[in-house]
Each structure stands twice: as structure tokens, then as C-alpha cells.
Amino acid sequence: MSLLKKIQELSASLHPQWITFRRHLHQNPELSFQEYNTSNWIQEKLKSEGIAFEAGWVNTGITAIIEGKNPQSRKISLRGDMDALPIVEQNQVEYKSQIDGVMHACGHDVHTTCALGAAIVLHRLKDEWEGTVQIIFQPGEEVLPGGANEMIKAGIFNNYQPQHIYGQHVYPELPAGKVGFKPGWYMASTDELYITVKGKGGHGAKPNQCIDPIVAAAQLVIQLQTVVSRNAEPATPSVLTIGKFNANGATNIIPDTAALEGTFRTFDEAWRYKAHEIIHQICQGIAQATGTEIVVDIRVGYPALFNDELTTEKAIQLAKEFLGEDNVVPLSLRTTAEDFAYFAQHAPSCFYRLGTASKDGASFNAPVHNNRFDINEDALITGVGLMAYLGAKG
């Protein structure tokens, strides 16, 4: 029997175990960089399989090593992130989150299950493939500075230099059994904007005695839209969104301050930092025009994610072998962000999407970061199996 068939059959036969793993993780979510119970649970599973690992990376992170034949002949890394989100789950299912206000609403329970499942499959078939595979269980994908960069800085690649790194992410727009790829630029950089407008508060009936921060902040919301619409190269996708506007006044009270929060995203690093300069210039201009003081804090986040073309084309061919050509689809550029981008800067990498919707698309299609997000658990067979196949052949 071929290696492909053996991985397919083992991934499918262990599907009930993958479901048990995923439901345990879903019921016991933990926030970013607080995944202590999750980490301990993974370590116990690795121990029970006899898989070598090193724990304690950035406190909760784990790297496991599986050696096949001729361990030095090739080196691959597979990544699964572990953290959950501060969301109250609304699904009424037996595996609903048991942690108040915390939910695996971005599918990291799936990612962890698939990485662990791939480790088990590869370990059980270690005499059937060549090279070494490192499995990365990563904390803190959802918040800056991102667990990927922190694990790299801590040294996870100091003694292990992968030739390729693969990661996957749930995709509720795609039916289970299918996966999607995009070579080249795929996901945007992400920077957080925190802007405080300081004025002089007073009575709403006497605005002439005040310096109104709300008027200045309102001008700022509009003017910041010109960062993209009048400065960005039209061929370079960019997004600037102000998602929060706080000013604690009242019907007859002008407050002392107003605060804006938002995000800036793009795919071009030079333009990214030029845009930061323009944001500062706009804030300075409005401050001067309105008599306010405007404090700008731009927190540089994840870089744009680039899928190495050769690595991704090889992954696409392997996915077609494993799943059939009709189950591998092209993806479009997207302005969401992922700290897998740091791994992609370290070695030629591929980050792809795992379909998690029902076969007809009629259910399991709530978006990620939604309190009703859930998956068709048939996706776990595909997720585990393809990740293991990429580890063995990628």
C-alpha cells in the first residue's frame, strides 16, 4: 500500500479520536498566552504516543519532533495555533465552551487537533517516509506581538532549520473535504491605531468657551480615509478602518477628550510605513486647525503574509494527489492578517485554508470570530490527513 493510502486510511480510521480531541479543546478554551491547560493536555497526548517534544516556549508553546527514515534528508515544520477569543458562545451543542466568556470562535481547536493528529499519523508511519517533521503548537496568535514571532525569537529554529513550513486555517466559506490555496501575497499586514484628541470640555451651550475634541475627532475620521483613497497606489490593496469612537460627553456636555481606535492594513512594506507618516501629518494638521492636541499611537503588528510560489505550487499538487483535483480550489487576496507571516519570513512557507462547512454549504457557515461559529467535523479527516501528507512529502 502506498504512503498516500496509508495516511488516508489512518486519518479516516482515527476520525472518532480527532472529534474527541477537538471537542475537548472546544469545551476548554484559553485566551492568548494563557493556554496552560491546553499545553499540558497536548503534552500528555504526545507522551502517550511516545513523541519527543520540548515544552515551555513562550511559557505555553510546544515543539514536537518526529523522525522518519534518513532524518537529515529533509526538514519540515507544521504549525497549529492554540488560543481562543473573548467571546460568549451561543451554540447549543454538547461540546459548548465551559469557560465563561471564552470561545474557540476562530477554529484554533481545529488547528491544534490537526497538528496533533498529523503528529500521531506521522509517528505511527515513521518507517514509511524520509526526513524530520517539527510540529509547532503556538500560543497567542490572536493578539500582538503574536506567538509566532515570540517563539522564533525564543529560538525554536536555532537547532532546527526547516526547509518549508506549512500552516492551515479553517474556512467556513468552503465545504468540508476541500482546501484552498493562493501562491504569492495572500494576507495583509495589520497595524493598530490609537488616537487621542485632547481639547477643553465645558457646557454644550457655550462651545465658544471650549475646545471641542468631538468635532476634531469627527474631522479626523473623514480625513483619514484619504490616506488610502488619495495616497495609496491603486494597484496595492489597502484598508484603513476606524472601528471605535469614544467621547464621554452628554447632550449638554463637551468632554475634554475623544478617542479613536482603528486598523491599517496593506501588502507593501514601503507604503505601509509611508502611510504611518501620512496619518501623523493628518493628525498634526487637524490639531493645528482645531486648537486640540492629538496623540497618535500606531502599534506595528503582523507583516503581510507571502506564500512562497514554489512551496505553494508543490503543496497544491500534493493536495490534489491526496484529495482529488476537484477538491483543491484557488483563493483570493484577503486583508485579514495572520502571525504565520513571521514563519513565512523565516523559511519558504505555505498557509492554506481548510473547508469546514457542510457539503451543500447550508450549515456551519457562520464566520470566524462569530459567537455561533462551528464546524462540520468531517473536515478533521481532511485537516489531519493533508497536514500529515505535507509533512511526509512537502
N, C-alpha and C positions, 0 to 999 in steps of 0.2 A: 504493500500500500504506500502511496506517495505521502510525503510530508504534508502537502496541502490537504489531502483527505484525512490524515490523522489529526491535524489541527481542527478541521471542520467537525469531525466526529466527536472529538474530546470536548470542544467548546459547546457543542449541542447536548452531549450527554450530561454535562455538568451544569446545564441551564438551571435546574432547581437550586443548585448551590449558589449560582450568581444572583438569583432572585432573593435568596435568604440574605446574602451579603448586602445587596442594595437596600433591602427593606430595613435591615438593622441600622445601616448608616442613615437612611432617611428618617428613622424614628429618633435618632440621637445626633442631631446636627450640632456643630460648634462653630462659633464665629472665627473670623480670620485671626491667625496666630494664637488661637486658644484651643487648638484641636488635640488636646492632650489625651482624652479618652479614645478618640478616633485613632490616634497614633499608637496607643497601647494595644488597641484591638487589632490593628494591622500587624503589629509586631507578633502578636500571638498566632495569627494565621500564618505568617511567614515561618515562625518556629515550628508549627505543626507540620509544615511541608518540608522542613529541612532546608529552607532557602536562606543563604547567608545575607545579612543586612547590617547596615550601620544606622543607628538612630541618633536623634539629638541635633540634627541640622536645623539651625534657627529654632531650637527648642523642640518642635514637634515633627519636623521633616524626617524622612527616611529614604535611604538609597539601598536597594537590594541588588545583588549580583547573581546572575545565572550564567554559568559557563557551559557551552556546548563543546563539540569537538574542536581541536585546534583553537583554543581560546584567544590567542593573539592575532588570529587571521582577520578579524573584523570586530568592530566595537560599535554598538548601537545603544541609544538611550530612548526610553519610553517614559512619558510623563503623565501623571494623574494628579489633579489638584483636589484638596480635601475640605476646604472651608465652605461654610454656609452663609446665609444672609439674614439680616434682622427683619424678618417678615413673619407675620402670623398666618400660618397655613389655614386655608379654607376648605381643602379637600376632606371629604368624609370617607376615609379609607382606613382599613385596619392597620396600616403602617404609617398613619399620620404622625407628624412630629410630636414627640412627647416633651419637647423643650419649649416653654412658652416664649413666643416672640422670635423664634429662630427656625429657619426652614431651608432645606436644600432646594431652593427655587431656581437655581442655575444649573442643576444637574451634576454637581460635583460628587454626589453619591454614586452616580453612574460612572463618572470618570475614575473614581477610586476603585470601584468594583471591577471595571475593565482592566485597569492597570494590575490589580491584584490577581484577577483571573488570568491575564496574559502571563504573569509571573508563574502561576501554577502550571499552566499548559506548557510553557517553555521548559520549566524544570522537569516535568514528567516526561517530556520528549527530548531531553538534553542530548541524547545519543543520536538524534536524527538531524541535527543542524550544526553548523560551524560558527565559531566566534563567541563573543560575550555580549550579554544584554544587561544594561543597567536600568532598573525600574526606579523612577523618581516619584515619591509621594510628597507633594509640595503643599506647604501651608500658604495661607494669605494671598490668594490670587485676587480677591475682591477689593483690597484696599492698598493704597500706597504705603510703603515703597514697593510692594509686591514681593511675594515669597520667592519667585524665580530668581530675581536679581540678588536677593539676600542669600539664597543657597549657593549661587555662583560665587559671590564674594566670600562666603564661608569656606569654599574650597571643594565642592563636590566633584569638580573636574580636575583637581590638582593631580590626582593619581589615576585618573581615568579620562582619556581624551576620546569622546565619541566621534565617529566619522559622520553619523547622521543622528538627528533627534526627531522623534515623532510625537505628536500630541493630537488628541481629538476632543471635540466638544459636541454636546447634544444639539440637535437641530429640529425643533418641533414643526418646522415647515416641510419636513421631508419624512415620508413613511419609513417605518422600521424595515430593516433589510437593505436600505440604500445608504450610500455615503456620498459626500460631495467634496470636490477639490477645486482650488484655484492656484495655479502657479503664479509667482511674482508677488507684487504687493497685494495684500489681502485685507488687513485690518489697520485702522488708523492709530496714530499717536493720540494720547489723551492728556491734557493739562487742565488742572482745576483753577478756576478764577474766583478769588475772594476780594471784593472791592467794598471799602467802607467810605461813605460820603459823610463828612463831618460839617455840620452847619451850626446854627444857633436857634434853639427852639423858642417857642412862645405861643401867644394866643392866635388862633386861626383868623380872628377878626382884625389882627394887626400884623399882616405879613410884612409890612414895611419896616417893622422893628425886628424882624427875624432874618436869618439866612436859611432859606428853605432847602434842606437836603433832599426832599422828595422830588421837587422839580428838577434839581440837578441830576438825581439818580434816574429819573424818567428820561431825561435827555440822553443820558449815558446808555440806557438800554437801546434806544433807537440808533444812536451814533455808532455803537459797537457793531451793529450789523454791517456797516460799511467796511469793516476790517476784511470781510470775505467778499462782499458784493462789489467793492471798488478798489481792492488791493490785490486779491488773490489771482494768480494765473487761472483763467477759466478751465484749463485742462487739468488742474490739480484740485481734486475734491477737498473741500474744507467745510467745517461746520463750527459756528460759534453760537452757543445757546445760553441764555440767562434763564435758569430754572428756579431761582429763588429771589424774592424781593421782600425784605423786612424793614418796616419802619413803624415803630410803636407810638404812633400819634393817636388822634381821635378826631371826631368830626370838627372839633374846635381847638385842636392842639397840633401845632407844628413841632415835630420831635427834633432833637439835637442831631440824630444820625439816621442814616438809611444804609442798609447793607444789601449787596448783590452777590449772588453766587452762580457760577456757570461753568461751562466747559468749552475748550477749544480743541479741535481735532483736525488732523491733516495727514498727508502721506509724504511730505517733502520736509526734510530736517532743516534746510536753509530757510525756507519760507516759514517754518514753524517758529523760529526764533526772531525772524523779521516781524512776524505778526505780534509777538510779545512786545516788541518795541512800539509798534503802532498802537497797541492797547494802552501802553503807558502814555503815549503822546496824546491820545484822545482824552484820557482822564485828566492830564495836566491842563489841556485846553479848556475843558468844561469847568474845572476847578477855578481857573483864572476868570472865566466868563461869569461864573455864578458867585464868586467870593467864598466858595467852600474849600475845604481841604479834602483831597481824595487820596486814600491809601490803597495801593494795589499790591496784592499778594498773588503771584502766579506760581502755583506749585507744579513743577515739571513732573509729569507722570510717565507712563509707559511709552516706549518708542513705537513707531509703526511696525507692523509685523510683515516680514518678507518671507515668502515660501520659495526656497531655492528651486529654480526651474528643473534642474536635472533630478534632484531628490524627489520633487513632487511628481514629475513625469514617471519616475520609476515606481513611486507609491501608487499612482493611478493604474499602471499596468498590473501591479501585484493585486490591487483591489479588484480589477476586472477578472483576473485569474481566480480569485477567492470567491467573489460574489456573482460574477457574470457581468458582461458589459452593460446590460440594461440597468443594473443597479448602481452604477457609478455615474454621477451627474456633475456638470460644471457649476461653479458658484460665481457670484458677482462680488465685486469690491464692496466692503461694508465699513462704516465709520464707527462701529463699536470697537472696543480695544481689548487686548489680552496681554498679560505679562509673559506669556510664552514667547513674545517678541524678544525678550532677553536671551532665551535659549537659542533663538534663530540667529542672533548676533554672534553666538559662540561657535556654532557649527552649522553646516548645511542642514536645513530642517524642513519639515512639512507639518502644517497644522490643518487638519481636515474636520469635516462635520459628519456626525453620526445621526441618521434619521431616527426619530423617536415617536412619530405619530402613528395612528392606526393605518392599516393598509389602504383604506379608502380616504384617509385624511379627515374623517368625520369626528375623531376624538383625539385626545392627547395633543391638542394643538394650541393650548394656552401658551403665550410667550414666556421665555425665561424672565426671571425677576418678577413674576406674577404669583399671587398667593394661591392660584389654582394650577400651577404648573405640575405636570405629572407625565409619566412616560408609558408607552407600550413596552412591556418588559421583554418582548421578543427581541428588542433592539440589543439586549445584553449578549445574545449569541453572536450577533454581528460585531459588536464592540469588542468583546473579548477575543474572538477568533481573528479578526483582521489585525488587531494590535499585536497579537502573538505572531501572526504571519509576517508582519512588517519587521518584528524583532528578529525573526529567523532568517528572513530573506532580503530585508531592505538594505 
